[in-house]
Amino acid sequence: MTTNVSASDAATAHDGAAQRKIANRLRRARGQLDAVIAAVEEGKPCRDVVTQLAAVSSALDRAGFAIVSTALRECLSDPEGAAAEDGVTADELEKLFLMLA
């Protein structure tokens, strides 16, 4: 018995997994930001605060790149569908990517 899985079904499953990974990244970043706020409120040394802040910034950057990467994959696999669903074109994705750089 064979199971036929359409490209759109596979993309939807992939999107769900990608969304979970992105949400997890953002939750970790939120936890790191909470630690930065606590460090500032507790008067921790500048080095500790800046190190934690750099980790938050990096986590947010990675989440942003993952979001754009997921959208880019969708756009490449089905340009018409991606534009119709999200309203995002390849040119807009490029601009979004450059905003993160």
Biopython code that builds the backbone (N, CA, C, O; Angstrom):
import numpy as np
from Bio.PDB.StructureBuilder import StructureBuilder

atoms = [
    (1, "MET", "N", (0.837, -1.171, 0.000)),
    (1, "MET", "CA", (0.000, 0.000, 0.000)),
    (1, "MET", "C", (0.887, 1.241, 0.000)),
    (1, "MET", "O", (1.763, 1.378, 0.853)),
    (2, "THR", "N", (0.667, 2.128, -0.937)),
    (2, "THR", "CA", (1.442, 3.358, -1.007)),
    (2, "THR", "C", (0.577, 4.535, -0.605)),
    (2, "THR", "O", (-0.635, 4.554, -0.819)),
    (3, "THR", "N", (1.232, 5.501, -0.023)),
    (3, "THR", "CA", (0.537, 6.711, 0.393)),
    (3, "THR", "C", (1.019, 7.852, -0.471)),
    (3, "THR", "O", (2.220, 8.103, -0.572)),
    (4, "ASN", "N", (0.095, 8.532, -1.086)),
    (4, "ASN", "CA", (0.444, 9.692, -1.894)),
    (4, "ASN", "C", (0.352, 10.942, -1.037)),
    (4, "ASN", "O", (-0.699, 11.255, -0.478)),
    (5, "VAL", "N", (1.453, 11.643, -0.944)),
    (5, "VAL", "CA", (1.492, 12.888, -0.192)),
    (5, "VAL", "C", (1.771, 13.992, -1.185)),
    (5, "VAL", "O", (2.788, 13.981, -1.878)),
    (6, "SER", "N", (0.864, 14.942, -1.248)),
    (6, "SER", "CA", (1.049, 16.041, -2.197)),
    (6, "SER", "C", (2.146, 16.970, -1.707)),
    (6, "SER", "O", (2.492, 16.977, -0.526)),
    (7, "ALA", "N", (2.681, 17.746, -2.626)),
    (7, "ALA", "CA", (3.722, 18.712, -2.269)),
    (7, "ALA", "C", (3.189, 19.721, -1.269)),
    (7, "ALA", "O", (3.914, 20.126, -0.360)),
    (8, "SER", "N", (1.937, 20.135, -1.417)),
    (8, "SER", "CA", (1.378, 21.112, -0.480)),
    (8, "SER", "C", (1.216, 20.514, 0.913)),
    (8, "SER", "O", (1.415, 21.211, 1.908)),
    (9, "ASP", "N", (0.853, 19.212, 1.003)),
    (9, "ASP", "CA", (0.754, 18.558, 2.304)),
    (9, "ASP", "C", (2.124, 18.467, 2.966)),
    (9, "ASP", "O", (2.253, 18.704, 4.167)),
    (10, "ALA", "N", (3.134, 18.128, 2.195)),
    (10, "ALA", "CA", (4.494, 18.054, 2.728)),
    (10, "ALA", "C", (4.956, 19.433, 3.178)),
    (10, "ALA", "O", (5.588, 19.565, 4.226)),
    (11, "ALA", "N", (4.646, 20.454, 2.397)),
    (11, "ALA", "CA", (5.037, 21.815, 2.762)),
    (11, "ALA", "C", (4.334, 22.251, 4.036)),
    (11, "ALA", "O", (4.939, 22.908, 4.883)),
    (12, "THR", "N", (3.068, 21.893, 4.181)),
    (12, "THR", "CA", (2.321, 22.260, 5.381)),
    (12, "THR", "C", (2.922, 21.596, 6.611)),
    (12, "THR", "O", (3.060, 22.235, 7.654)),
    (13, "ALA", "N", (3.280, 20.328, 6.500)),
    (13, "ALA", "CA", (3.911, 19.629, 7.617)),
    (13, "ALA", "C", (5.240, 20.275, 7.961)),
    (13, "ALA", "O", (5.569, 20.451, 9.135)),
    (14, "HIS", "N", (6.005, 20.630, 6.932)),
    (14, "HIS", "CA", (7.291, 21.289, 7.148)),
    (14, "HIS", "C", (7.084, 22.648, 7.805)),
    (14, "HIS", "O", (7.834, 23.024, 8.706)),
    (15, "ASP", "N", (6.067, 23.387, 7.356)),
    (15, "ASP", "CA", (5.784, 24.703, 7.920)),
    (15, "ASP", "C", (5.476, 24.600, 9.404)),
    (15, "ASP", "O", (5.942, 25.416, 10.199)),
    (16, "GLY", "N", (4.689, 23.593, 9.778)),
    (16, "GLY", "CA", (4.355, 23.408, 11.187)),
    (16, "GLY", "C", (5.592, 23.147, 12.023)),
    (16, "GLY", "O", (5.733, 23.698, 13.115)),
    (17, "ALA", "N", (6.484, 22.316, 11.521)),
    (17, "ALA", "CA", (7.728, 22.030, 12.235)),
    (17, "ALA", "C", (8.596, 23.281, 12.314)),
    (17, "ALA", "O", (9.194, 23.562, 13.352)),
    (18, "ALA", "N", (8.664, 24.024, 11.223)),
    (18, "ALA", "CA", (9.462, 25.252, 11.209)),
    (18, "ALA", "C", (8.886, 26.269, 12.182)),
    (18, "ALA", "O", (9.635, 26.939, 12.893)),
    (19, "GLN", "N", (7.573, 26.391, 12.220)),
    (19, "GLN", "CA", (6.943, 27.336, 13.145)),
    (19, "GLN", "C", (7.228, 26.963, 14.590)),
    (19, "GLN", "O", (7.480, 27.839, 15.416)),
    (20, "ARG", "N", (7.191, 25.673, 14.904)),
    (20, "ARG", "CA", (7.496, 25.241, 16.274)),
    (20, "ARG", "C", (8.936, 25.578, 16.641)),
    (20, "ARG", "O", (9.202, 26.046, 17.748)),
    (21, "LYS", "N", (9.869, 25.342, 15.713)),
    (21, "LYS", "CA", (11.274, 25.656, 15.982)),
    (21, "LYS", "C", (11.466, 27.151, 16.200)),
    (21, "LYS", "O", (12.192, 27.567, 17.103)),
    (22, "ILE", "N", (10.812, 27.955, 15.369)),
    (22, "ILE", "CA", (10.932, 29.409, 15.493)),
    (22, "ILE", "C", (10.335, 29.871, 16.818)),
    (22, "ILE", "O", (10.935, 30.686, 17.518)),
    (23, "ALA", "N", (9.164, 29.357, 17.163)),
    (23, "ALA", "CA", (8.530, 29.728, 18.434)),
    (23, "ALA", "C", (9.419, 29.340, 19.614)),
    (23, "ALA", "O", (9.525, 30.092, 20.583)),
    (24, "ASN", "N", (10.058, 28.167, 19.538)),
    (24, "ASN", "CA", (10.970, 27.746, 20.607)),
    (24, "ASN", "C", (12.160, 28.693, 20.715)),
    (24, "ASN", "O", (12.583, 29.038, 21.819)),
    (25, "ARG", "N", (12.701, 29.111, 19.576)),
    (25, "ARG", "CA", (13.814, 30.071, 19.585)),
    (25, "ARG", "C", (13.394, 31.373, 20.264)),
    (25, "ARG", "O", (14.135, 31.937, 21.069)),
    (26, "LEU", "N", (12.197, 31.835, 19.925)),
    (26, "LEU", "CA", (11.710, 33.092, 20.495)),
    (26, "LEU", "C", (11.446, 32.958, 21.995)),
    (26, "LEU", "O", (11.679, 33.902, 22.750)),
    (27, "ARG", "N", (10.969, 31.812, 22.425)),
    (27, "ARG", "CA", (10.767, 31.583, 23.867)),
    (27, "ARG", "C", (12.104, 31.598, 24.609)),
    (27, "ARG", "O", (12.211, 32.157, 25.700)),
    (28, "ARG", "N", (13.123, 30.976, 24.005)),
    (28, "ARG", "CA", (14.454, 31.001, 24.623)),
    (28, "ARG", "C", (14.972, 32.431, 24.705)),
    (28, "ARG", "O", (15.548, 32.832, 25.716)),
    (29, "ALA", "N", (14.764, 33.200, 23.632)),
    (29, "ALA", "CA", (15.209, 34.596, 23.630)),
    (29, "ALA", "C", (14.478, 35.383, 24.714)),
    (29, "ALA", "O", (15.080, 36.220, 25.386)),
    (30, "ARG", "N", (13.187, 35.117, 24.884)),
    (30, "ARG", "CA", (12.420, 35.802, 25.930)),
    (30, "ARG", "C", (13.000, 35.464, 27.304)),
    (30, "ARG", "O", (13.130, 36.342, 28.157)),
    (31, "GLY", "N", (13.345, 34.201, 27.517)),
    (31, "GLY", "CA", (13.965, 33.804, 28.782)),
    (31, "GLY", "C", (15.299, 34.504, 28.996)),
    (31, "GLY", "O", (15.609, 34.944, 30.103)),
    (32, "GLN", "N", (16.084, 34.602, 27.929)),
    (32, "GLN", "CA", (17.367, 35.300, 28.026)),
    (32, "GLN", "C", (17.153, 36.782, 28.318)),
    (32, "GLN", "O", (17.898, 37.373, 29.100)),
    (33, "LEU", "N", (16.141, 37.388, 27.696)),
    (33, "LEU", "CA", (15.850, 38.798, 27.941)),
    (33, "LEU", "C", (15.405, 39.008, 29.384)),
    (33, "LEU", "O", (15.789, 39.994, 30.014)),
    (34, "ASP", "N", (14.604, 38.097, 29.907)),
    (34, "ASP", "CA", (14.218, 38.177, 31.317)),
    (34, "ASP", "C", (15.454, 38.156, 32.212)),
    (34, "ASP", "O", (15.514, 38.871, 33.212)),
    (35, "ALA", "N", (16.438, 37.335, 31.850)),
    (35, "ALA", "CA", (17.683, 37.270, 32.624)),
    (35, "ALA", "C", (18.458, 38.582, 32.530)),
    (35, "ALA", "O", (19.064, 39.010, 33.512)),
    (36, "VAL", "N", (18.448, 39.224, 31.365)),
    (36, "VAL", "CA", (19.123, 40.515, 31.200)),
    (36, "VAL", "C", (18.447, 41.560, 32.084)),
    (36, "VAL", "O", (19.121, 42.318, 32.782)),
    (37, "ILE", "N", (17.128, 41.599, 32.053)),
    (37, "ILE", "CA", (16.391, 42.568, 32.869)),
    (37, "ILE", "C", (16.697, 42.352, 34.348)),
    (37, "ILE", "O", (16.936, 43.308, 35.086)),
    (38, "ALA", "N", (16.689, 41.100, 34.772)),
    (38, "ALA", "CA", (16.995, 40.788, 36.168)),
    (38, "ALA", "C", (18.417, 41.217, 36.515)),
    (38, "ALA", "O", (18.659, 41.751, 37.597)),
    (39, "ALA", "N", (19.351, 40.988, 35.606)),
    (39, "ALA", "CA", (20.744, 41.368, 35.853)),
    (39, "ALA", "C", (20.874, 42.883, 36.010)),
    (39, "ALA", "O", (21.614, 43.356, 36.872)),
    (40, "VAL", "N", (20.162, 43.638, 35.185)),
    (40, "VAL", "CA", (20.198, 45.102, 35.284)),
    (40, "VAL", "C", (19.593, 45.541, 36.613)),
    (40, "VAL", "O", (20.161, 46.377, 37.316)),
    (41, "GLU", "N", (18.442, 44.975, 36.952)),
    (41, "GLU", "CA", (17.762, 45.352, 38.195)),
    (41, "GLU", "C", (18.576, 44.988, 39.430)),
    (41, "GLU", "O", (18.485, 45.662, 40.456)),
    (42, "GLU", "N", (19.366, 43.934, 39.335)),
    (42, "GLU", "CA", (20.192, 43.493, 40.458)),
    (42, "GLU", "C", (21.548, 44.181, 40.486)),
    (42, "GLU", "O", (22.343, 43.951, 41.397)),
    (43, "GLY", "N", (21.817, 45.023, 39.496)),
    (43, "GLY", "CA", (23.088, 45.740, 39.457)),
    (43, "GLY", "C", (24.280, 44.858, 39.134)),
    (43, "GLY", "O", (25.390, 45.105, 39.607)),
    (44, "LYS", "N", (24.054, 43.834, 38.333)),
    (44, "LYS", "CA", (25.151, 42.935, 37.940)),
    (44, "LYS", "C", (26.200, 43.711, 37.145)),
    (44, "LYS", "O", (25.906, 44.767, 36.586)),
    (45, "PRO", "N", (27.415, 43.186, 37.098)),
    (45, "PRO", "CA", (28.488, 43.865, 36.347)),
    (45, "PRO", "C", (28.144, 44.030, 34.863)),
    (45, "PRO", "O", (27.460, 43.199, 34.266)),
    (46, "CYS", "N", (28.632, 45.107, 34.305)),
    (46, "CYS", "CA", (28.396, 45.454, 32.904)),
    (46, "CYS", "C", (28.736, 44.289, 31.979)),
    (46, "CYS", "O", (27.983, 43.997, 31.050)),
    (47, "ARG", "N", (29.846, 43.632, 32.219)),
    (47, "ARG", "CA", (30.285, 42.528, 31.363)),
    (47, "ARG", "C", (29.222, 41.433, 31.306)),
    (47, "ARG", "O", (28.922, 40.911, 30.232)),
    (48, "ASP", "N", (28.650, 41.084, 32.463)),
    (48, "ASP", "CA", (27.624, 40.038, 32.509)),
    (48, "ASP", "C", (26.369, 40.456, 31.745)),
    (48, "ASP", "O", (25.792, 39.664, 31.001)),
    (49, "VAL", "N", (25.953, 41.714, 31.939)),
    (49, "VAL", "CA", (24.748, 42.213, 31.278)),
    (49, "VAL", "C", (24.938, 42.229, 29.764)),
    (49, "VAL", "O", (24.070, 41.773, 29.020)),
    (50, "VAL", "N", (26.065, 42.749, 29.317)),
    (50, "VAL", "CA", (26.313, 42.854, 27.876)),
    (50, "VAL", "C", (26.447, 41.464, 27.251)),
    (50, "VAL", "O", (25.973, 41.246, 26.136)),
    (51, "THR", "N", (27.074, 40.538, 27.936)),
    (51, "THR", "CA", (27.197, 39.171, 27.424)),
    (51, "THR", "C", (25.816, 38.544, 27.247)),
    (51, "THR", "O", (25.543, 37.917, 26.224)),
    (52, "GLN", "N", (24.948, 38.714, 28.241)),
    (52, "GLN", "CA", (23.590, 38.176, 28.132)),
    (52, "GLN", "C", (22.801, 38.892, 27.042)),
    (52, "GLN", "O", (22.030, 38.266, 26.315)),
    (53, "LEU", "N", (22.992, 40.195, 26.932)),
    (53, "LEU", "CA", (22.289, 40.964, 25.905)),
    (53, "LEU", "C", (22.722, 40.522, 24.506)),
    (53, "LEU", "O", (21.899, 40.453, 23.592)),
    (54, "ALA", "N", (24.002, 40.227, 24.341)),
    (54, "ALA", "CA", (24.493, 39.732, 23.050)),
    (54, "ALA", "C", (23.848, 38.389, 22.709)),
    (54, "ALA", "O", (23.540, 38.121, 21.547)),
    (55, "ALA", "N", (23.645, 37.553, 23.715)),
    (55, "ALA", "CA", (22.993, 36.258, 23.481)),
    (55, "ALA", "C", (21.548, 36.460, 23.033)),
    (55, "ALA", "O", (21.073, 35.757, 22.142)),
    (56, "VAL", "N", (20.846, 37.416, 23.644)),
    (56, "VAL", "CA", (19.467, 37.714, 23.243)),
    (56, "VAL", "C", (19.436, 38.200, 21.803)),
    (56, "VAL", "O", (18.617, 37.748, 21.002)),
    (57, "SER", "N", (20.325, 39.117, 21.482)),
    (57, "SER", "CA", (20.379, 39.678, 20.134)),
    (57, "SER", "C", (20.633, 38.587, 19.100)),
    (57, "SER", "O", (19.992, 38.554, 18.050)),
    (58, "SER", "N", (21.561, 37.708, 19.399)),
    (58, "SER", "CA", (21.883, 36.611, 18.492)),
    (58, "SER", "C", (20.691, 35.666, 18.327)),
    (58, "SER", "O", (20.398, 35.218, 17.219)),
    (59, "ALA", "N", (20.009, 35.367, 19.426)),
    (59, "ALA", "CA", (18.845, 34.477, 19.358)),
    (59, "ALA", "C", (17.740, 35.089, 18.503)),
    (59, "ALA", "O", (17.097, 34.384, 17.726)),
    (60, "LEU", "N", (17.515, 36.386, 18.638)),
    (60, "LEU", "CA", (16.495, 37.058, 17.830)),
    (60, "LEU", "C", (16.896, 37.085, 16.361)),
    (60, "LEU", "O", (16.057, 36.899, 15.480)),
    (61, "ASP", "N", (18.184, 37.317, 16.099)),
    (61, "ASP", "CA", (18.664, 37.290, 14.712)),
    (61, "ASP", "C", (18.423, 35.922, 14.085)),
    (61, "ASP", "O", (17.936, 35.826, 12.959)),
    (62, "ARG", "N", (18.767, 34.866, 14.818)),
    (62, "ARG", "CA", (18.576, 33.509, 14.291)),
    (62, "ARG", "C", (17.101, 33.222, 14.030)),
    (62, "ARG", "O", (16.761, 32.582, 13.034)),
    (63, "ALA", "N", (16.233, 33.684, 14.907)),
    (63, "ALA", "CA", (14.794, 33.489, 14.699)),
    (63, "ALA", "C", (14.335, 34.243, 13.453)),
    (63, "ALA", "O", (13.555, 33.716, 12.660)),
    (64, "GLY", "N", (14.809, 35.458, 13.280)),
    (64, "GLY", "CA", (14.445, 36.241, 12.096)),
    (64, "GLY", "C", (14.911, 35.578, 10.816)),
    (64, "GLY", "O", (14.166, 35.510, 9.838)),
    (65, "PHE", "N", (16.141, 35.087, 10.819)),
    (65, "PHE", "CA", (16.654, 34.399, 9.636)),
    (65, "PHE", "C", (15.859, 33.126, 9.358)),
    (65, "PHE", "O", (15.607, 32.791, 8.200)),
    (66, "ALA", "N", (15.465, 32.420, 10.404)),
    (66, "ALA", "CA", (14.666, 31.205, 10.217)),
    (66, "ALA", "C", (13.306, 31.535, 9.609)),
    (66, "ALA", "O", (12.806, 30.788, 8.768)),
    (67, "ILE", "N", (12.707, 32.644, 10.026)),
    (67, "ILE", "CA", (11.415, 33.057, 9.470)),
    (67, "ILE", "C", (11.554, 33.369, 7.985)),
    (67, "ILE", "O", (10.761, 32.901, 7.167)),
    (68, "VAL", "N", (12.567, 34.163, 7.640)),
    (68, "VAL", "CA", (12.773, 34.525, 6.234)),
    (68, "VAL", "C", (13.141, 33.289, 5.418)),
    (68, "VAL", "O", (12.679, 33.136, 4.287)),
    (69, "SER", "N", (13.961, 32.415, 5.973)),
    (69, "SER", "CA", (14.364, 31.194, 5.273)),
    (69, "SER", "C", (13.161, 30.305, 4.967)),
    (69, "SER", "O", (13.052, 29.756, 3.871)),
    (70, "THR", "N", (12.267, 30.166, 5.930)),
    (70, "THR", "CA", (11.062, 29.363, 5.726)),
    (70, "THR", "C", (10.197, 29.966, 4.626)),
    (70, "THR", "O", (9.705, 29.252, 3.753)),
    (71, "ALA", "N", (10.014, 31.277, 4.672)),
    (71, "ALA", "CA", (9.212, 31.952, 3.646)),
    (71, "ALA", "C", (9.870, 31.830, 2.277)),
    (71, "ALA", "O", (9.183, 31.667, 1.268)),
    (72, "LEU", "N", (11.192, 31.909, 2.240)),
    (72, "LEU", "CA", (11.912, 31.791, 0.977)),
    (72, "LEU", "C", (11.740, 30.399, 0.382)),
    (72, "LEU", "O", (11.533, 30.256, -0.823)),
    (73, "ARG", "N", (11.826, 29.376, 1.226)),
    (73, "ARG", "CA", (11.611, 28.008, 0.749)),
    (73, "ARG", "C", (10.210, 27.840, 0.175)),
    (73, "ARG", "O", (10.029, 27.221, -0.873)),
    (74, "GLU", "N", (9.227, 28.393, 0.865)),
    (74, "GLU", "CA", (7.847, 28.321, 0.374)),
    (74, "GLU", "C", (7.723, 29.033, -0.965)),
    (74, "GLU", "O", (7.071, 28.537, -1.884)),
    (75, "CYS", "N", (8.349, 30.193, -1.071)),
    (75, "CYS", "CA", (8.276, 30.991, -2.292)),
    (75, "CYS", "C", (8.944, 30.260, -3.459)),
    (75, "CYS", "O", (8.440, 30.290, -4.582)),
    (76, "LEU", "N", (10.068, 29.610, -3.195)),
    (76, "LEU", "CA", (10.772, 28.899, -4.254)),
    (76, "LEU", "C", (10.023, 27.650, -4.698)),
    (76, "LEU", "O", (10.034, 27.304, -5.879)),
    (77, "SER", "N", (9.374, 26.975, -3.759)),
    (77, "SER", "CA", (8.674, 25.745, -4.118)),
    (77, "SER", "C", (7.339, 26.016, -4.802)),
    (77, "SER", "O", (6.879, 25.211, -5.611)),
    (78, "ASP", "N", (6.713, 27.155, -4.477)),
    (78, "ASP", "CA", (5.413, 27.490, -5.076)),
    (78, "ASP", "C", (5.252, 29.009, -5.096)),
    (78, "ASP", "O", (4.540, 29.565, -4.260)),
    (79, "PRO", "N", (5.905, 29.686, -6.044)),
    (79, "PRO", "CA", (5.894, 31.154, -6.062)),
    (79, "PRO", "C", (4.499, 31.766, -6.098)),
    (79, "PRO", "O", (4.226, 32.732, -5.385)),
    (80, "GLU", "N", (3.618, 31.213, -6.918)),
    (80, "GLU", "CA", (2.270, 31.783, -7.019)),
    (80, "GLU", "C", (1.493, 31.571, -5.723)),
    (80, "GLU", "O", (0.809, 32.472, -5.239)),
    (81, "GLY", "N", (1.608, 30.378, -5.178)),
    (81, "GLY", "CA", (0.898, 30.065, -3.939)),
    (81, "GLY", "C", (1.393, 30.894, -2.769)),
    (81, "GLY", "O", (0.595, 31.371, -1.961)),
    (82, "ALA", "N", (2.711, 31.071, -2.672)),
    (82, "ALA", "CA", (3.275, 31.857, -1.576)),
    (82, "ALA", "C", (2.845, 33.310, -1.672)),
    (82, "ALA", "O", (2.505, 33.929, -0.664)),
    (83, "ALA", "N", (2.858, 33.851, -2.872)),
    (83, "ALA", "CA", (2.456, 35.249, -3.058)),
    (83, "ALA", "C", (0.977, 35.422, -2.751)),
    (83, "ALA", "O", (0.573, 36.426, -2.164)),
    (84, "ALA", "N", (0.171, 34.448, -3.145)),
    (84, "ALA", "CA", (-1.269, 34.544, -2.899)),
    (84, "ALA", "C", (-1.594, 34.373, -1.417)),
    (84, "ALA", "O", (-2.476, 35.048, -0.886)),
    (85, "GLU", "N", (-0.876, 33.466, -0.752)),
    (85, "GLU", "CA", (-1.170, 33.162, 0.650)),
    (85, "GLU", "C", (-0.679, 34.256, 1.584)),
    (85, "GLU", "O", (-1.436, 34.744, 2.423)),
    (86, "ASP", "N", (0.575, 34.640, 1.445)),
    (86, "ASP", "CA", (1.199, 35.604, 2.349)),
    (86, "ASP", "C", (1.266, 36.999, 1.760)),
    (86, "ASP", "O", (1.392, 37.986, 2.484)),
    (87, "GLY", "N", (1.181, 37.072, 0.440)),
    (87, "GLY", "CA", (1.352, 38.355, -0.217)),
    (87, "GLY", "C", (2.807, 38.783, -0.274)),
    (87, "GLY", "O", (3.100, 39.956, -0.508)),
    (88, "VAL", "N", (3.730, 37.837, -0.059)),
    (88, "VAL", "CA", (5.159, 38.149, -0.042)),
    (88, "VAL", "C", (5.786, 37.670, -1.342)),
    (88, "VAL", "O", (5.662, 36.504, -1.718)),
    (89, "THR", "N", (6.460, 38.587, -2.019)),
    (89, "THR", "CA", (7.153, 38.249, -3.258)),
    (89, "THR", "C", (8.620, 37.981, -2.954)),
    (89, "THR", "O", (9.090, 38.246, -1.847)),
    (90, "ALA", "N", (9.333, 37.459, -3.932)),
    (90, "ALA", "CA", (10.766, 37.207, -3.767)),
    (90, "ALA", "C", (11.505, 38.506, -3.475)),
    (90, "ALA", "O", (12.425, 38.518, -2.658)),
    (91, "ASP", "N", (11.119, 39.601, -4.129)),
    (91, "ASP", "CA", (11.764, 40.893, -3.874)),
    (91, "ASP", "C", (11.538, 41.347, -2.434)),
    (91, "ASP", "O", (12.452, 41.865, -1.792)),
    (92, "GLU", "N", (10.329, 41.152, -1.933)),
    (92, "GLU", "CA", (10.044, 41.528, -0.547)),
    (92, "GLU", "C", (10.839, 40.670, 0.432)),
    (92, "GLU", "O", (11.316, 41.165, 1.454)),
    (93, "LEU", "N", (10.980, 39.382, 0.118)),
    (93, "LEU", "CA", (11.778, 38.507, 0.975)),
    (93, "LEU", "C", (13.225, 38.967, 1.026)),
    (93, "LEU", "O", (13.862, 38.928, 2.078)),
    (94, "GLU", "N", (13.737, 39.401, -0.113)),
    (94, "GLU", "CA", (15.103, 39.916, -0.144)),
    (94, "GLU", "C", (15.220, 41.138, 0.763)),
    (94, "GLU", "O", (16.185, 41.257, 1.518)),
    (95, "LYS", "N", (14.258, 42.033, 0.695)),
    (95, "LYS", "CA", (14.280, 43.229, 1.550)),
    (95, "LYS", "C", (14.197, 42.849, 3.026)),
    (95, "LYS", "O", (14.897, 43.422, 3.861)),
    (96, "LEU", "N", (13.340, 41.884, 3.343)),
    (96, "LEU", "CA", (13.231, 41.429, 4.726)),
    (96, "LEU", "C", (14.547, 40.833, 5.212)),
    (96, "LEU", "O", (14.983, 41.095, 6.333)),
    (97, "PHE", "N", (15.170, 40.034, 4.363)),
    (97, "PHE", "CA", (16.458, 39.436, 4.709)),
    (97, "PHE", "C", (17.495, 40.518, 4.987)),
    (97, "PHE", "O", (18.239, 40.440, 5.965)),
    (98, "LEU", "N", (17.537, 41.528, 4.120)),
    (98, "LEU", "CA", (18.518, 42.600, 4.284)),
    (98, "LEU", "C", (18.242, 43.441, 5.526)),
    (98, "LEU", "O", (19.167, 44.013, 6.103)),
    (99, "MET", "N", (16.991, 43.519, 5.940)),
    (99, "MET", "CA", (16.669, 44.237, 7.177)),
    (99, "MET", "C", (17.334, 43.578, 8.381)),
    (99, "MET", "O", (17.656, 44.249, 9.362)),
    (100, "LEU", "N", (17.537, 42.276, 8.306)),
    (100, "LEU", "CA", (18.147, 41.543, 9.413)),
    (100, "LEU", "C", (19.670, 41.629, 9.410)),
    (100, "LEU", "O", (20.317, 41.369, 10.424)),
    (101, "ALA", "N", (20.230, 41.993, 8.273)),
    (101, "ALA", "CA", (21.696, 42.017, 8.145)),
    (101, "ALA", "C", (22.304, 43.209, 8.856)),
    (101, "ALA", "O", (23.523, 43.379, 8.846)),
]
sb = StructureBuilder()
sb.init_structure("model")
sb.init_model(0)
sb.init_chain("A")
sb.init_seg("    ")
for serial, (resi, resn, name, xyz) in enumerate(atoms, 1):
    if name == "N":
        sb.init_residue(resn, " ", resi, " ")
    sb.init_atom(name, np.array(xyz, "f"), 0.0, 1.0, " ", f" {name:<3s}", serial, name[0])
structure = sb.get_structure()
